[in-house]
Amino acid sequence: MKQFDWTRLFTWPYKIYTQLLFWIIVFALYIILKEYPQRMTGFAVVCIVLQEILELAIPCYMQNLLVLPFFRRRKWVFAIGIYLLQLLILVQFLPYLLNAIGLLFKNGFHVADVVTDWQNQHFAFTMVAFTVVASLTKAGIDRVIREKEQKENELRHLKAQLNPHFLFNTLNNLYGLSVAESKKLPGLMLKLSDLLRYSLYDTGQHYVALQKEIDYIANYVDLERLRLNDSMDILLKQKGDTTEQYIAPLLMIVFIENAFKHFSAVKGERAFIHILLLVKGNELNLNIKNSIDPGFVPPPAGKRKGGLGLENARQRLNLIYPGQHSLNIHKGPDFFETDLIIELT
């Protein structure tokens, strides 16, 4: 299922509707839970509940809009001064505003049982409590949004690295075929066109339909089949229902591309790459196994070229699916195996 981005509820313009809905729910809860004198009925109930909500809302908005910005800019002395002044104004003048609401209902709607003595309530502690809670709540929500924006910026940077990385490798392959004047070149160009169309137009969102991503992988594998000779055993198998499943784009292709980049086999034996995509409920399992020459000795880590794709994929997995994935890369005597499990919910 495609994940809902709840932080959008606290960004413009959605935060207006979110806050309006919040206060409507608070208003309804006051009435449902009967948080008012039981003698009151009708417009008297509406009046007292409205007064109590304003007692909550006005300190919260004053604190978050007028005082909190100065604390964020670390202007401590000025911020504390503004905060104390705000408390003084609220304690002295908010009761009279609430009294005015009561008189408005009394004179406008002929409601006799209204509260017009709010100045006799203990406002000082209430105002301190409301403003502190409002600041902590606002600061907490803003921090979550900032962290999410930072994560999205990092993901955009990683994705921006990934597309040129894939294109660079594919163009290298096309160059080799063009030099050899291969008849496979026109088919490869068409496949590459489809791959780039997906990369450019369908991967701008945070998540794409899983089946679209699998179709993209199948297209890539077809492109590699055209490029490589027929003696190679290339298998792509898909099992399970992908309906209503979504995944971050261009995650799996990195591991598949890596298998095609590094496969090998003992001379005279058939090289292979076997890819299995298994969807079971909300769990996706990608298993890739490719043959290698047991006698092959990889160059030292410092002299290896590339490596950007795998490191990129690991970072994206940690950012998008923290605690929701496992990645195991195993080297056998004559094969490499990559096993990736992602919880898609």
C-alpha positions in Angstrom: 0.0 0.0 0.0 1.2 3.5 -0.9 2.4 5.3 2.3 0.5 8.4 3.4 2.8 11.4 4.0 1.2 12.7 7.2 3.7 15.6 7.5 1.9 17.3 4.6 -0.9 18.0 7.1 1.4 20.5 8.9 2.6 22.4 5.8 0.9 25.2 3.9 -1.9 25.2 2.9 -3.0 21.9 4.5 -2.2 23.1 8.0 -5.1 25.5 7.9 -7.5 22.6 7.4 -5.7 20.5 9.9 -6.0 23.1 12.6 -9.6 23.8 11.8 -10.4 20.1 12.0 -8.5 19.9 15.3 -10.5 22.6 17.0 -13.8 21.2 15.6 -12.9 17.8 17.2 -12.0 19.5 20.5 -15.3 21.4 20.4 -17.2 18.1 19.8 -15.3 16.3 22.6 -16.2 19.0 25.1 -19.8 18.4 24.3 -19.7 14.6 24.1 -17.8 14.3 27.3 -20.0 16.9 28.9 -17.1 19.1 30.1 -19.5 21.9 31.2 -21.9 22.5 34.1 -24.8 20.0 33.8 -27.4 22.8 34.3 -26.5 24.3 30.9 -28.4 23.5 27.7 -28.6 24.8 24.2 -26.8 28.0 23.4 -25.5 28.2 26.9 -23.4 25.0 26.2 -22.1 26.4 22.9 -21.1 29.6 24.7 -19.2 28.0 27.6 -17.4 25.5 25.3 -16.4 28.3 22.9 -15.0 30.3 25.8 -13.0 27.3 27.0 -11.6 26.6 23.5 -10.6 30.3 23.2 -8.9 30.0 26.6 -6.8 27.2 25.0 -6.3 28.5 21.5 -5.4 32.1 22.1 -2.3 31.4 24.3 -1.2 28.6 22.0 -1.2 30.8 18.8 0.3 33.8 20.6 3.1 31.7 21.9 3.8 29.9 18.5 3.5 33.0 16.3 4.9 35.8 18.5 7.3 34.3 21.0 8.7 31.0 19.7 10.4 32.5 16.6 12.6 34.6 18.9 13.6 31.5 20.9 14.5 29.8 17.6 16.8 32.7 16.7 18.5 32.3 20.1 17.6 35.8 21.2 17.2 34.6 24.7 16.8 37.8 26.7 14.4 39.4 24.2 12.4 36.1 23.9 12.1 35.8 27.7 11.0 39.4 27.9 8.4 38.9 25.2 7.2 35.7 26.9 6.7 37.4 30.3 4.9 40.3 28.6 2.7 37.9 26.8 1.8 36.2 30.1 1.0 39.5 31.7 -1.3 40.4 28.8 -3.1 37.1 28.8 -3.6 37.0 32.5 -4.9 40.6 32.6 -7.0 40.9 29.4 -8.0 37.4 28.2 -10.7 37.1 31.0 -12.4 40.2 29.7 -12.4 38.9 26.1 -14.0 35.7 27.4 -16.5 37.8 29.3 -17.3 39.7 26.1 -18.1 36.4 24.4 -20.5 35.6 27.2 -22.2 39.0 27.0 -22.5 38.6 23.2 -24.4 35.3 23.7 -26.5 36.9 26.5 -27.6 39.9 24.5 -27.5 38.5 21.0 -29.1 35.1 21.6 -30.9 35.9 24.9 -29.0 33.3 26.8 -29.3 33.9 30.6 -27.0 31.2 31.9 -23.6 32.4 30.7 -20.2 32.8 32.5 -19.1 36.4 32.7 -16.7 36.3 35.6 -13.6 34.8 34.1 -11.4 37.3 35.9 -12.1 35.4 39.1 -10.5 32.2 37.6 -6.8 31.2 38.3 -5.3 32.2 34.9 -1.6 32.5 35.7 -0.8 28.7 36.0 -3.2 27.9 33.1 -1.4 30.3 30.8 2.1 29.1 31.7 1.0 25.5 31.1 -0.7 26.1 27.8 2.1 28.2 26.4 4.8 25.7 27.4 2.8 22.7 25.9 2.2 24.7 22.7 5.9 25.4 22.3 7.0 21.9 22.9 4.3 20.5 20.5 5.2 23.0 17.8 8.9 22.5 18.1 8.5 18.7 18.0 6.3 18.8 14.8 8.7 21.2 13.1 11.7 19.0 14.0 10.0 16.0 12.4 9.2 18.0 9.3 12.8 19.3 9.1 14.2 15.8 9.4 11.9 14.6 6.7 12.8 17.4 4.4 16.5 16.7 5.0 15.9 13.0 4.2 14.1 13.9 1.0 16.9 16.2 -0.1 19.4 13.5 0.5 17.2 11.0 -1.4 16.9 13.4 -4.3 20.7 13.8 -4.4 21.2 10.0 -4.4 18.6 9.5 -7.1 20.2 12.3 -9.2 23.5 10.3 -8.9 21.8 7.0 -9.8 20.3 7.9 -13.2 23.6 9.2 -14.8 25.4 6.2 -13.3 23.1 3.8 -15.1 23.1 5.8 -18.3 27.0 5.9 -18.2 27.2 2.1 -18.0 24.6 1.5 -20.8 26.2 4.0 -23.1 29.5 2.2 -22.6 27.8 -1.0 -23.8 26.3 0.7 -26.8 29.6 2.1 -27.8 31.2 -1.3 -27.8 28.5 -2.6 -30.0 28.6 0.3 -32.4 32.4 -0.2 -32.8 31.7 -3.8 -33.8 28.9 -2.7 -36.1 26.5 -5.1 -34.3 23.0 -5.7 -35.7 21.8 -5.7 -32.2 22.3 -2.0 -31.9 18.8 -0.8 -33.1 17.0 -3.1 -30.7 19.3 -2.0 -27.9 18.5 1.7 -28.6 14.8 1.0 -28.4 15.1 -0.7 -25.1 17.3 2.1 -23.8 14.7 4.6 -24.9 12.0 2.8 -22.8 14.3 2.6 -19.8 15.1 6.3 -20.0 11.4 7.2 -20.4 10.6 5.4 -17.2 13.6 6.9 -15.4 12.8 10.5 -16.5 9.0 10.5 -16.2 7.9 7.8 -13.7 10.4 8.0 -10.9 9.9 11.6 -9.8 7.6 10.4 -7.0 8.6 8.9 -3.7 6.9 5.6 -4.5 5.9 3.9 -7.8 3.7 0.9 -8.4 5.7 -2.3 -7.8 4.6 -3.8 -11.1 5.9 -0.8 -13.0 9.3 -1.2 -11.3 9.3 -4.9 -12.2 8.4 -4.1 -15.8 11.4 -1.7 -15.9 13.6 -4.5 -14.6 12.3 -6.9 -17.2 13.1 -4.3 -19.9 16.6 -3.9 -18.6 17.1 -7.7 -18.6 15.8 -7.9 -22.2 18.4 -5.2 -23.1 21.1 -7.3 -21.6 20.0 -10.4 -23.4 20.3 -8.5 -26.7 23.7 -7.3 -25.7 25.1 -10.6 -24.6 25.6 -13.8 -26.6 23.0 -16.6 -26.5 25.2 -19.0 -24.6 24.5 -17.2 -21.4 21.8 -18.4 -19.1 19.7 -15.4 -18.1 16.5 -16.1 -16.1 14.0 -13.6 -14.6 11.1 -15.1 -12.7 8.3 -13.2 -10.9 5.9 -14.8 -8.4 3.1 -13.3 -6.2 0.5 -10.6 -6.4 1.8 -7.0 -7.0 -1.6 -5.3 -6.9 -1.7 -2.2 -4.7 1.9 -2.6 -3.8 4.4 0.3 -4.1 8.1 0.7 -3.8 10.7 3.4 -3.9 11.9 3.6 -7.6 15.2 2.4 -8.9 16.2 0.4 -5.8 16.4 -3.1 -7.1 17.9 -2.3 -10.5 21.3 -1.5 -8.9 21.8 -5.0 -7.6 20.7 -6.5 -10.9 23.0 -4.2 -12.9 25.8 -5.2 -10.5 25.2 -8.9 -11.3 25.5 -8.3 -15.0 28.6 -6.2 -14.5 30.5 -8.8 -12.5 29.4 -12.2 -13.7 31.9 -14.6 -15.1 32.5 -18.4 -15.4 35.2 -21.0 -15.8 36.3 -21.2 -19.5 34.1 -23.6 -21.3 31.2 -23.5 -18.8 28.0 -21.6 -19.2 27.7 -18.3 -17.3 24.4 -17.6 -15.6 22.3 -14.9 -13.9 19.1 -16.0 -12.1 16.8 -13.4 -10.8 13.7 -14.2 -8.6 11.2 -11.6 -7.5 8.8 -13.0 -4.9 5.9 -11.0 -3.4 4.2 -12.5 -0.4 1.7 -10.3 1.3 3.5 -7.0 1.9 7.0 -8.6 1.8 9.1 -8.4 -1.3 12.1 -10.7 -1.8 14.6 -10.1 -4.5 17.1 -12.9 -5.0 19.9 -12.7 -7.5 22.6 -15.3 -8.2 25.3 -14.9 -10.8 28.2 -17.2 -11.7 31.8 -16.3 -11.1 35.1 -17.8 -12.0 36.5 -19.4 -8.9 40.0 -18.4 -10.0 39.1 -14.7 -10.4 40.9 -12.5 -7.9 39.3 -9.1 -7.5 41.5 -6.0 -7.4 42.2 -4.4 -4.0 39.5 -2.2 -2.7 41.5 1.0 -3.3 42.0 0.2 -7.0 38.4 -0.8 -7.8 36.4 1.4 -10.1 32.8 2.3 -9.5 31.0 1.0 -6.4 28.7 4.1 -6.5 25.6 2.2 -7.3 25.7 -0.3 -4.4 26.7 2.3 -1.8 23.9 4.5 -3.2 21.4 1.7 -2.8 22.4 0.9 0.7 22.0 4.5 1.8 18.6 4.7 0.1 17.4 1.5 1.8 18.5 2.9 5.2 16.7 6.1 4.6 13.5 4.8 3.1 13.1 1.5 4.8 14.8 1.8 8.2 14.2 -1.4 10.1 12.0 -2.7 7.3 14.6 -4.4 5.1 17.5 -6.9 5.2 20.3 -7.1 2.6 22.7 -10.0 2.4 25.4 -10.4 -0.2 27.1 -13.8 -0.1 30.1 -15.1 -2.1 30.1 -18.8 -2.8 32.8 -20.9 -4.4 31.6 -20.2 -7.9 28.7 -17.7 -7.5 27.6 -14.4 -5.9 24.2 -14.2 -4.3 22.3 -11.1 -3.3 19.2 -11.5 -1.2 17.1 -8.4 -0.5 13.9 -8.5 1.6 11.8 -5.3 1.9 8.6 -4.8 4.0 6.5 -2.6 1.7 4.0 -1.3 4.2 
